[in-house]
Amino acid sequence: MNRIKEVLEEQGRSQKWLAMQIGKSYNMVNAYVQNRQQPRLEVLNDIAKILDVDVKDLIVSTKP
């Protein structure tokens, strides 16, 4: 699970904007945002850099 949707909303950015920044289709980014598909680690790192957050901030911990 990831927090890409939450971080985009916090920053007032759109999925379309992120798709253009990382060179992926809107449909792919939407799959990431809806947690239907998880980005590869390299892509997650790119997203973190673009959003200027630590990659850990994009990951939802499943441990309490």
C-alpha positions as CSV (number, residue, x, y, z in Angstrom):
1,M,0.0,0.0,0.0
2,N,1.2,3.5,-0.7
3,R,0.2,7.1,0.2
4,I,0.8,8.7,-3.1
5,K,-2.9,9.9,-3.3
6,E,-2.6,11.6,0.2
7,V,0.7,13.3,-0.6
8,L,-0.6,14.6,-3.9
9,E,-3.7,16.0,-2.1
10,E,-1.6,17.6,0.6
11,Q,0.5,19.3,-2.1
12,G,-2.5,20.3,-4.2
13,R,-1.1,18.3,-7.2
14,S,-2.9,16.2,-9.7
15,Q,-2.4,12.7,-10.9
16,K,-2.1,14.1,-14.5
17,W,0.7,16.3,-13.3
18,L,2.5,13.4,-11.7
19,A,2.1,11.3,-14.8
20,M,3.8,13.9,-16.9
21,Q,6.6,14.3,-14.3
22,I,7.5,10.6,-14.2
23,G,6.7,9.8,-17.9
24,K,3.9,7.4,-17.2
25,S,0.4,7.3,-18.5
26,Y,-2.4,8.8,-16.4
27,N,-3.9,5.3,-16.2
28,M,-0.7,3.9,-14.7
29,V,-0.5,6.7,-12.1
30,N,-4.2,6.2,-11.3
31,A,-3.5,2.5,-10.6
32,Y,-0.7,3.5,-8.2
33,V,-2.9,6.1,-6.5
34,Q,-5.8,3.7,-6.1
35,N,-3.4,1.0,-4.9
36,R,-4.5,-1.4,-7.7
37,Q,-0.9,-1.7,-8.6
38,Q,2.3,-0.8,-6.8
39,P,5.1,1.1,-8.5
40,R,8.5,-0.5,-8.8
41,L,11.0,0.7,-6.2
42,E,12.8,2.9,-8.8
43,V,9.6,4.6,-9.8
44,L,8.6,5.1,-6.1
45,N,12.0,6.8,-5.6
46,D,11.4,9.0,-8.6
47,I,8.0,9.9,-7.2
48,A,9.4,10.8,-3.8
49,K,12.1,13.0,-5.4
50,I,9.5,14.8,-7.6
51,L,7.2,15.3,-4.6
52,D,10.1,16.3,-2.4
53,V,9.3,13.8,0.3
54,D,11.2,10.8,1.9
55,V,10.3,7.6,0.1
56,K,9.2,6.3,3.6
57,D,6.4,8.9,3.5
58,L,4.9,7.2,0.5
59,I,4.7,3.8,2.1
60,V,2.0,2.7,4.4
61,S,3.3,0.5,7.2
62,T,1.3,-2.7,7.8
63,K,2.8,-3.1,11.3
64,P,1.2,-1.5,14.3
